Amino acid sequence: MIQIPQTDLPNLRLDIHAVNPSKTKQLKLECLIDTGFDGIVSIPKSLGTQLGLKVFGKIELELASGHIDFGEVATLLVRLPQGSIEYIEVDVILDEEGEDILLGSRFLKLYCEDFGYDLLVSYSNKSLNLLESHTF
């Protein structure tokens, strides 16, 4: 089990290592887990520039307010410092206005499936836990 302490409950936070696809720039990012965000990862556009990410398209976004917006999409390599040493390739939304780095529900699903984890949030222990998945 990998236990990741949480100090900002009810907000859940998780650090990731983010690397551009050419592996020339890497940053450790503190992310806010947003289970209402159906995407994978969203970062401020300024961080995408800092990482040297190349935009490959645009995506339509429906915000919580119901407003429709468009965001640029790039590719990013991501890993959890507490988990596997392998990176997974994900699409990342480059947010022109936001300041938060968001991990969406699709990222959690993808990461857990790729590396064989179940995710458990323990409010009593103030931790986020990655448990080895046991399928029967």
N, C-alpha and C positions, 0 to 999 in steps of 0.2 A: 504494500500500500504506500502510495505517495501522499503525504499530508501537506497541504499548503495553507498556512495560517492566514486568517482573515481578521483585519483590525477595523474595517469600515462597514460592518454589518448595519443594515441589511444589504448594502452594496457588496457585490462579489468582484474581486480583482484577481488578475492573473498576469504574471510576467511572461513575455514571449521573447525569443530571439528572432529577429527579422533580418533577412539577407536578400539582397537583390539577386536576380537570376544569374548574373555574371559573377556572383560571389566576391565582388570587390568592395562592398560596403555592408556593414552589419550594425544593428542597433538593438539594445535591450529596451523593450517597451512595456510600460505598465498599462494594462488594458482593463477596461470595465466590461464585465460580462453582461450582455444585454439579451436576455432570453426573448424579448419582444422583437428583436432584430433578426429577421429570417436569413440575412446574408451570412457571409463567412467572416470577413474582417473589414472594418472601415477605419481609415486613418486620415488625419488632416493632409491636405494636398502638399503642404510645406514639408511634411515628413517623407512623402513620396519623392519630392524633388531632392531632398537630402540623401535619400537612398539611391537616387538615380534610376527610379522606375520608369519604364516606358509604357505609355498608355496604348492599349490596343482596341479600345472601344468605349461605348457609353451604355449605361443601363438606366432604365426608368425606375425611379424610387417613389414609393408611397410612404410619406412621413406619417408619424402618429397623429398629426393634425388633420390628415386626409389630403393634404397638399401633395401634388405630384411634382417631382423634381427630377433632374438628370444628373448622374455622376459618372465621372471617368473611371475606367477599370484598367488595372495593371496586374501583373503577376508578381507574387512575393513568395519567398521560401520562409517557412515558419517552423519553429520547434519550441517546446516547453523546456526550460532549463532543468526542471525536476524530472522530466520524462525521458523519452527516447533521445538518443543523440542524432537520430535521423531527422531530416527536414521533410515537410510535406509542402507541395506546391499548391498555392491557393490563389483565387482571384481576390483582389483587394479593391474596395471602393475608395477613391480619393475624394475626400469631402472638402469642398471649397470653403465652407462656413464653419464646420464643427471643429472643436478643439479636443474632443475625447477620442481615444482609441478604443474601438468597440470590437468585442468578439461576439459573434452571433451564434444562434442555436445550431446553424449548419456547421460552423467550425467545431463546436463541441462534439457533434455527431460524427463528423469526418475524422477528427483526431482519435476519438474513442474507438471507432470501428477500425481505423488503420493500425492502431497499436494495441488493440485488445484490452481496453479499459472500460470500466463502468464509472460513472461520475456520481459522487454522493456529496451533497451539501449537508454539513452538520452545524446547525446554529448553536447547539448546546456546547460543542467543542470549538466553536468559532474557527471552522476549517472547511476547506474544499478538498475532497479526497478522490484520488484516482485509484480504483481497485482493479486488480487483475480480473478480467471477465471470465466467467465460467459458463460456457454454454452446454446445455444438456440435450 
